[in-house]
């Protein structure tokens, strides 16, 4: 039997009952958008992240786009980010008409570093309007030191927490460190809904007020649109109710992910290495290994009944949609790593038998490649 890369249908009876009760509660309320479940979830997740304000929206890409607009990013401005994180920030920036510049990533962590940002910003003719720091695979990037440096230059920082909600950097939860932060509640995320959803976090009241207006037509009061470029991007009551249930167990489910990841990591050897190590700075969103022969690794793991995926095979600057993009600095690490990464199954509902199977296959893989 094949071990799935993920299986969202594995919900134990007690959690399924909670979700069913939440759905019935929302349906009976007759309030389906921006109601009490939404308000309660915003309050609860703000407390979890450690921020004053959490604002729900329709999805993670909207969250990024709205956050950038709230910081004043407009057409022609430059947004700095990384090219190895699936293209989500790139898509949001291009929807605004902003230009993109990519920093290379650290070859060990696969995350942006302060040194790589300094190199990129030094190569630009003008300072970027904003820096987006992506916390990748479940690992916290060094956003505290990046924010301190960026603020000395007058550059605001956006955190993309979609893959690392619950992780810490220098004692603070990701999402509470930069000027504004975003997340996605896509079903496969550590905190995922039963559909699309997203949120924006900040400690700054003026940014929170802009986000509230931008997510609903630019309204500052009903039918009174005063903030340009407003849209319709709201987190519905059903998703909010489901996410409240997920949030209550997020830390314990992240612990389970870390435990599984540790077992994979301990089994790896002979040229097979997992990217991250378990700890407070890592919540085990993805178990990513490095191999010099990915095709052989995929073939062998498949023969052992282990599903795999690649996150992500084509860096943003090499996508056909970029139309011959030329980056101000080289992205050597980004390009090399894209050819070596391979993701293993990692979700809390994996059975002991499945974990043992994957662990054994990873150990054997080291003897083959």
N, C-alpha and C positions, 0 to 999 in steps of 0.2 A: 504494500500500500504506500502511495506517495505521501510524504509529509508536506503539507501545503506551506507556501511561503507565509501566508497569513490565513486565518479562518475567522471571519467576523461573526459567523453563525454560532460559534461556541460560547454560549451564554448559560451559566449555571442557573438552576431553577430559582434560587432566591433573588438573583439579579434580574432575571426575566420577570418575576413577579413585581419587583420594584418598577421596572420600566412600564409594565402594563398598567399598574396603578397610576403612574405619572401621566400616561397618555389619557387614561380615563378622567383624571382630574382636570387636565387641560380642556378636553372636549366638553366636559360638563360646565366649565367656567364660561364658555362662549367668548373667551378673549384669546386671540391667537397670535397677535403681534404686539410687541412692546407692552406686555402685561406684567403681572406679579411674578411669574416664573423668571422672566427676563430680568426684572429688577433685582430679584433675589440672587440670581446667578451672577450678575455684574458685581454685586456686593461681596459675594462669597469668593469669587475668583480674584477680585482686587485684594482681599485679605490674604489669600493664598500666595499671590505673587509678591505682595508687600508694596502696593502702590495705592495712591489716593483714588484713582479713577480707572475703571475698566469699562469699555464700551463695546457692546456686541455689534456684529455686522454679519453680512451674508456669507462671506467666505474669506479665505486667507489672502487671495490676490486683491480683493477689495480693501482688506485691512491695510495692506502695504500701500496701495494707491492712495487711500484716504489719509494715511499717516504722512506720506510724502507731501500731499497737498496741504495738510494742516501745518507743515513746517515751511510752507511757502514755495515748494518746488514747482516750477512751471516750465513751459516749453523752452528749450535751449540751455537749461541748467544742466550741470553734470552731477550724476549720482555715481558714487563709488561703491562697489560691492565685489563679490567673488564670482567666478564663472563655473564653479563646480557644484552648484547647489540646486540644479534642476530648472533654472530659468525663471523662477517666480518673481524675484525682484526685478529682473530684466523686463519681464512682461509688464509689470506695474509701472515702471519708469517710462517705458515706450508708450503706454497708454496716455501718459501726460505729455509726451513729446520731449522728454528729457534725454540728454546724452548719457552714455554709460562709459565708465572706465573701470577696468578690472584689476584688482590686486592679486598677485600670486598667493598660493597657500603654502603653509608649512608642510614639508614632505612627510613628517611624522604624524602630526595631528590632523592634517587635511583642512585645517582652519586658517582663517586670515590671522596674520600676526601684526604686531605693531611695526616691526621692521619692514614688512612687505608694504604696509600702508604708507610708511614714510617714503619708501622708494617711489611708489606710484604718485603720491601727492607732489613730491619733488619734481616729477617729470611733467606735471600738468602746467599749462600756461596760466591758468587761473585756479583758485581754490575751488574744490567741489562744493556744491550747495548742501550736500548731506553725505554721510557715510552710513551704509547699511551693513551691519555685522550679523552674519548668519551663524547660528549655533547648529552645527551639522551632525547628523547621525545620532543625536542625543547628547552631544558633548558641548559644554560651554566654551565659547571662544573667550579670549582674554579681554572682555569688553570693558572691564573696569579701567585698566591701564590705557586702552584705546580711547575711551571717553575722556579721561583726564587730559591726554595729549590733544585730542581733537578740540576740546573746549578752549585750550590755550590758543588755538588757531581760529576760534570762532566758528567751528564746524559742528553742527548738531549730529547726533548719532541715533540711528534707528536700530533696534534689535529685532531680528526675525527669530522668534522662539518656537516656531511651529514643530520642530523636531526635538526640542529640549525642555519643554515645559516641566518645571520642577527641579531643574539643575541649579547649582550654585556656582558663582564666580566670586572669589574673595569674600565669602560669607553672606553674599546677597543672592536672592533668586534672580535668575535671568528674567528679563522683562521689567526689572525695577531699577536698572542701572543707567541706561541711555536716556535720551530726552523723551523718546516714545518707543514703544515696542508693539509687535504684532504677533498673532498666532493664528493657526488654522485649526479647525475642529473636524477636518476631513476624517472619515471613519477609521482610517488606518493609523492616525496619530495616537500618541500615548493617551491623550484625552481627546477621544473622537466621538462624534455624534452619530445619528442615524441618517445623515445627509450632510450637506455643506453647512459651514458656519465659520465664523472667525471673531476675533476680538482685538482691541487696541488698548494698550496700557500706557499710563503716564502719571506723573506726579504734578504736572503743570496744569493749573485750572484753565488757562487761556487756550491751551492745546485741546483739552477735553471739550471745551465749549465749541471749538471749531469742528472737532470730530463729530459731535452730536448734530451739528448743523449739516455737515457734509454728507453724513450717512442718510439724511432724509431731505433731499431736494434743496439744501441750503437754507432750510427754514430756521429762523430764530424764534418764531412763534408760528402757530398753525396757519398755513397758506401765505405766510409772509417770508419770501425767499430773499435773503440779503447777502448770503455768502456765495460767491461765484463757484461754479463747477460742482455743485451738489449733485448727489445721485440717490438712488433708492437701494439701500443695502442694510437690511435689518435682520437680526437673529430672531427667528420665530419662537413662539412659546413652547412648542413641542421639543425643539432642539434644546432650548434652555433648560427645560425640565429634565431631559435625559442627561444633559451635561452636568447638572447639579449632582446627580447620582454618581456619575463617573468621577467627578472632582473629589468626592468624599473618600474614594479609595485610590486616588492617583499615586500618592506616595508609596503605598504598599504594593501596587502593581508595578511601579517603577523599580522597587526593590526586587521583585520577582524577575523582571527583565535583566537587571544587573547580575543576579545570581546565575541565570542561564548563560549570559554572555561570559561570565567568569569561567564556567565549565568549558565552553568552546575554546576560550583563550588558553586555558591550561592544557588542552589537548593538542593545540597547534604546535608545529615544530618543523624542522628541516625545510626552511624556506617559506613556510606558511605562517603568517602573522596577522592577528586581528588588530585593527587600528587603535581602539580605545581600551582603557582599563577601568574597571568598576571603581566608583567613588562618588562623592557628592557632586562632582562636576560632570557626571555622566549618568543619563537615565535610560540607556539601552534602547533607544528607538530603533536602531539598526545594528546588526552584527556584520561588520564589513571586514573581510579578510583581503590580504594582498597576495597575489600569486603572479609569477612570471609567465605562466601558461594558463590563461583563463579558460580558453576553449577546452583544454584537457580537464581542468578542474570542474567545469560545468558538466562535461560528459560523464566524468566519474561520479560526481555527486548525484547526478540524475540516475545513474545505474544503481545507486544505493537507495533510491527513493527519496532523495532530498531535493526539494525545489529551491531555486536560487533566483536572484534578480540583480540588476546592475543599477547603482545609484551614484553617479549618472554617467552614461556612456559617452555623451557628446557635450563638451563644455560650451557655455553660452556663446563665446566669441567665434566658435566654429560652426554654429548652426547655420543652415542655409538661409534662414529668415533674417539673419543679420546683414546679408548683402555685402560681403567682403569687408567686414569690420576690421579696423586696424587699431590695436590697443597700444597705449603709450609705453608700456613695458612688456617684457617677455613673460610668458606664463608657462615656463618649463615644467615646474612641478605639477601644475594643474593638468597639463596635457599628458605627462608621463603616467600619473596616477590614474587617469581616466581609462587607461588600457590595462590596469592591474587589479582594479577593485571588483569584489564580488560579495553580494549580500546573502547571508544565511537566514533561515527562518528564526524569528525572534518575536514571540508574543506570549503573554502570560499564561494562556490556556494550553500551551504545549504540554503533552503528557511526559511522564518520566521515560517511558519507552521511546518516545520521539526524541527527547533530549539525548538519551544514550546513543541512539542511532546516528544523530547528527554529529555528536562528539566523536564517535568511533570513525565516522567517515572523514572528519577533519583530520584526525590522527593518521589515518591511512593515506590521506591525500598528501601529507608531507613526505611520504615515502615514494610517491609516484611522480611528483613534479620537480 
